[in-house]
């Protein structure tokens, strides 16, 4: 089977399940919002800002990530941030997006749920009407803050539970085991929300087990260090636990030193439901199709591998069987059309 073209990859219907909306803040937007809101930036211009998007590990990224988020202050800022991401995702063939947001990043600055949820939800609704892309939000707790902070955040969010479909756990992973957040995840579970968590990126594979057993998550975000524990790999495959893998993020943050060394294909070959995602695309050099293209080149994946990854993304999404079947059929139609074109 031949290597897929870039146009095939971009056009292939897919879902994105691991995207932090605050991580889609492009330098141009950063300067636009800063000017509009009277925020001083430590960069003289857009190019200097983009040059600063260079990281050695997760913490060095988070330092600038939270600094950038300070320009997000009004409902229109959050609207425009979400709208811009969804339009880029649509151009990359995304039919379904399940999007992380970090409320504590904003409430700690005095920005209320009404402000950011209003902007996010209105943009999702408007772009879905215009372009047909389906999107929902997943509220993440910051793991460098305490479990009690997570509980307080959930209580703050109670009036907005209808505006998101799940909760997650993100931010600094090292020395922050998932067991610290059991109470917040139990509240979310009782509220009928889906549960996901970042684990096994910089943290050990034990954190994946903790996320599964203590938090009861349905998906693992990243999870690439699961390979260090063969019995965990077998469990993930047997229980069909999806991994939302982010290749360019793994490269930029030093999780792998070269994409040629990435274990994505090995995990696939061991039966794990692996998906490809962009994580924080403005900071890590590419949106979802760029991640597909980069890992295809690095690991010499063929067209069948890429089709499988796209199908995995819908099979891992929190959607009804009816909607999933529609998108899977779109993949089949897209592939059939390209095969007919190749034969002409």
C-alpha positions in Angstrom: 0.0 0.0 0.0 1.4 3.4 -1.0 2.1 6.4 1.1 -0.8 8.8 1.2 -0.5 12.3 -0.3 -0.7 15.4 1.8 -4.0 16.3 0.1 -5.4 12.8 0.9 -4.4 13.3 4.6 -5.9 16.8 4.8 -9.1 15.8 3.1 -9.6 12.5 5.0 -12.6 12.8 7.5 -11.3 12.7 11.0 -12.0 13.6 14.6 -9.7 15.6 16.9 -9.9 14.5 20.6 -6.9 16.2 22.2 -6.8 19.9 21.6 -6.4 22.6 24.2 -8.2 25.6 22.9 -5.9 28.0 24.8 -3.1 26.3 23.0 -4.4 27.4 19.6 -3.7 31.0 20.5 -1.5 32.1 17.5 1.0 34.9 18.0 -1.0 37.2 15.7 -4.1 36.7 17.9 -2.0 37.2 21.0 -0.9 40.6 19.8 -4.4 41.5 18.6 -6.1 40.6 21.9 -3.3 42.2 23.9 -3.8 45.5 22.0 -7.6 45.3 22.4 -7.4 44.7 26.1 -4.4 46.9 27.0 -2.1 44.0 28.0 1.6 44.6 27.9 3.6 41.7 26.3 7.3 40.8 26.8 7.7 40.5 23.0 8.4 43.5 20.7 6.6 41.9 17.7 4.9 38.7 16.4 8.1 37.2 15.1 9.9 37.6 18.5 6.9 35.9 20.1 7.0 33.0 17.7 10.7 32.6 18.3 10.0 32.3 22.0 7.8 29.3 21.3 10.7 27.0 21.9 10.6 24.5 24.8 12.8 22.0 26.6 10.0 20.2 28.6 6.4 20.5 29.6 7.0 23.1 32.3 9.0 25.4 30.0 6.0 25.3 27.7 3.4 25.9 30.4 5.2 29.0 31.6 4.7 30.8 28.3 1.3 29.1 27.8 -0.2 30.7 30.9 1.5 34.0 30.1 -0.2 34.0 26.7 -3.6 33.2 28.2 -3.6 36.5 30.1 -4.7 38.3 26.9 -8.0 36.4 26.9 -10.3 38.7 28.9 -13.7 39.3 27.1 -16.3 37.0 25.6 -15.4 38.1 22.1 -11.7 37.0 22.8 -12.9 33.5 23.6 -15.3 33.5 20.7 -12.7 34.5 18.2 -10.2 32.0 19.6 -12.7 29.1 19.2 -13.9 30.3 15.8 -10.4 30.4 14.4 -9.5 26.9 15.7 -12.7 25.4 14.3 -12.2 26.9 10.9 -8.6 25.5 10.8 -9.9 22.1 11.9 -12.5 22.1 9.2 -9.9 22.8 6.6 -8.0 19.7 7.9 -10.9 17.4 7.4 -12.1 17.4 11.0 -15.8 16.5 11.3 -15.8 16.2 15.1 -13.7 18.0 17.7 -13.7 17.4 21.5 -12.0 20.4 22.9 -10.2 21.0 26.2 -10.5 24.2 28.1 -8.8 25.3 31.4 -11.3 27.3 33.5 -8.8 27.8 36.4 -6.5 29.6 34.0 -9.2 32.2 33.7 -11.1 32.2 37.0 -7.8 32.8 38.8 -7.6 36.0 36.8 -11.1 37.1 37.7 -12.7 35.9 34.4 -16.0 34.3 35.1 -17.5 31.1 33.6 -20.2 33.2 32.0 -17.5 35.1 30.0 -15.5 32.2 28.5 -18.3 29.7 28.3 -20.4 32.3 26.5 -17.7 32.9 23.9 -16.8 29.3 23.4 -20.4 28.0 23.1 -21.6 30.7 20.8 -18.6 30.1 18.4 -19.2 26.4 18.4 -22.9 26.9 17.6 -22.2 29.5 14.8 -19.4 27.5 13.1 -21.5 24.3 13.2 -24.3 26.1 11.5 -22.0 27.5 8.8 -19.6 24.6 8.2 -21.2 21.5 9.7 -18.4 20.7 12.1 -19.5 19.0 15.3 -17.8 20.2 18.5 -18.1 19.8 22.3 -16.1 21.0 25.3 -14.2 19.0 28.0 -13.4 21.0 31.1 -9.9 20.2 32.5 -8.6 20.5 36.0 -5.1 21.8 36.4 -3.1 19.1 38.2 -0.4 21.5 39.5 -3.3 22.9 41.7 -4.8 20.9 44.5 -7.6 18.4 44.4 -9.7 20.7 46.5 -9.2 23.4 43.9 -10.6 21.0 41.3 -13.6 20.3 43.5 -14.2 24.0 43.9 -13.9 24.5 40.2 -16.5 21.8 39.5 -18.9 23.5 41.9 -18.3 26.8 40.1 -19.2 25.1 36.9 -22.5 23.5 38.0 -24.6 26.1 36.2 -22.7 25.4 33.0 -22.8 21.5 33.0 -25.0 21.6 29.9 -22.2 23.4 28.0 -19.6 20.6 28.2 -19.6 16.8 27.9 -16.7 15.7 30.1 -13.9 16.6 32.5 -10.2 16.0 32.1 -6.9 16.5 33.9 -3.9 18.4 32.4 -0.9 20.6 33.2 2.3 19.5 34.9 2.3 15.7 35.2 5.6 15.0 37.1 5.0 14.3 40.8 1.2 14.9 40.4 -0.5 11.5 40.5 -4.1 11.3 39.4 -5.2 9.9 42.8 -5.2 13.5 44.1 -8.3 14.2 42.0 -10.6 11.4 42.9 -13.3 13.6 44.5 -13.6 15.9 41.6 -13.9 13.0 39.1 -16.5 11.3 41.3 -18.6 14.5 41.2 -18.3 14.6 37.4 -19.2 10.9 37.1 -22.3 11.4 39.2 -23.2 14.3 37.0 -23.1 12.0 34.0 -20.0 13.5 32.3 -17.4 11.6 30.4 -14.0 11.3 32.0 -10.5 11.6 30.5 -7.0 12.4 31.8 -3.5 13.2 30.7 -1.2 10.4 31.8 1.9 8.7 30.7 3.4 11.6 28.8 6.2 12.8 31.2 4.7 10.9 34.1 5.2 7.1 34.6 2.9 4.4 33.3 1.7 4.0 36.9 -0.2 7.3 36.3 -2.1 5.6 33.5 -3.2 2.9 35.8 -4.1 5.4 38.4 -6.2 7.4 35.9 -8.0 4.2 34.9 -8.5 2.7 38.4 -8.8 5.7 40.7 -10.5 8.2 38.3 -12.4 5.8 36.1 -11.4 7.5 32.9 -12.6 6.3 29.5 -9.7 7.7 27.4 -6.0 8.4 28.2 -4.6 11.6 26.8 -1.0 10.9 25.5 -0.3 7.5 27.2 2.9 6.9 25.2 4.8 5.6 28.2 2.4 2.7 28.5 4.9 0.8 26.4 7.2 0.6 29.4 4.8 -1.8 31.0 3.7 -4.7 28.7 0.9 -5.8 30.9 -0.6 -2.3 30.7 -0.3 -2.3 26.9 -2.2 -5.6 26.9 -4.9 -4.1 29.2 -5.3 -1.0 27.1 -5.8 -3.2 24.0 -8.1 -5.7 25.6 -10.3 -3.0 27.2 -10.2 -0.8 24.0 -9.0 2.2 25.9 -8.2 5.0 23.4 -4.9 6.9 23.5 -5.0 10.5 22.2 -1.5 10.8 20.9 0.1 14.1 19.9 3.3 13.5 17.8 4.5 17.0 17.3 3.9 17.9 20.9 5.9 14.8 22.0 8.8 16.0 19.8 8.7 19.6 20.9 8.6 18.7 24.6 11.3 16.1 24.4 9.1 13.1 25.1 10.9 11.7 22.0 14.1 13.1 20.6 13.1 12.3 17.0 9.8 11.4 15.4 11.5 8.4 13.8 11.7 7.0 17.4 8.0 7.5 18.2 6.1 4.4 19.4 2.8 5.2 17.8 3.0 2.5 15.1 4.2 -0.1 17.7 1.2 0.7 19.9 -1.1 0.4 17.0 0.4 -3.0 16.1 -0.2 -4.2 19.6 -3.9 -3.5 19.2 -4.3 -0.2 21.0 -6.9 2.3 19.7 -4.4 5.1 18.9 -5.6 8.5 17.6 -3.6 11.5 16.3 -4.2 15.0 17.6 -2.5 18.4 17.8 -2.5 19.2 21.6 -1.4 22.9 21.5 -1.0 23.5 17.8 0.0 27.2 18.0 3.0 26.3 20.2 4.0 22.9 18.7 4.3 23.6 15.0 1.1 22.3 13.5 -2.6 21.5 13.5 -4.0 18.0 13.2 -3.2 17.3 9.5 0.4 18.5 10.1 0.6 15.9 12.9 -0.6 13.2 10.5 1.8 14.3 7.8 4.8 14.4 10.1 4.2 11.0 11.6 3.5 9.4 8.2 6.8 10.7 7.0 8.7 9.8 10.1 7.3 6.2 10.5 6.7 5.5 6.8 3.0 4.8 7.4 0.9 3.8 4.4 -2.6 4.7 3.4 -4.2 1.9 5.3 -2.4 3.1 8.5 -3.8 6.6 8.0 -7.3 5.3 7.3 -7.1 3.2 10.4 -6.1 6.2 12.5 -8.9 8.3 11.1 -11.4 5.5 11.9 -10.0 5.2 15.4 -10.6 8.8 16.0 -14.4 8.4 15.4 -14.5 5.1 17.3 -12.9 6.9 20.3 -15.2 10.0 20.2 -18.0 10.6 22.7 -20.8 10.5 20.1 -23.9 8.4 19.3 -23.5 5.2 17.2 -25.7 6.9 14.5 -23.3 9.9 14.2 -20.3 7.7 14.3 -21.6 5.5 11.5 -22.2 8.5 9.3 -18.6 9.7 9.7 -17.2 6.3 9.2 -19.2 6.0 6.0 -17.8 9.4 4.9 -14.3 7.9 5.3 -15.3 4.9 3.1 -16.7 7.3 0.5 -13.7 9.5 0.5 -11.3 6.5 0.1 -13.4 5.1 -2.7 -13.4 8.4 -4.6 -9.6 8.6 -4.3 -9.1 5.1 -5.4 -11.2 5.7 -8.5 -9.2 8.9 -9.2 -6.0 7.0 -8.9 -7.2 4.5 -11.5 -8.0 7.2 -14.1 
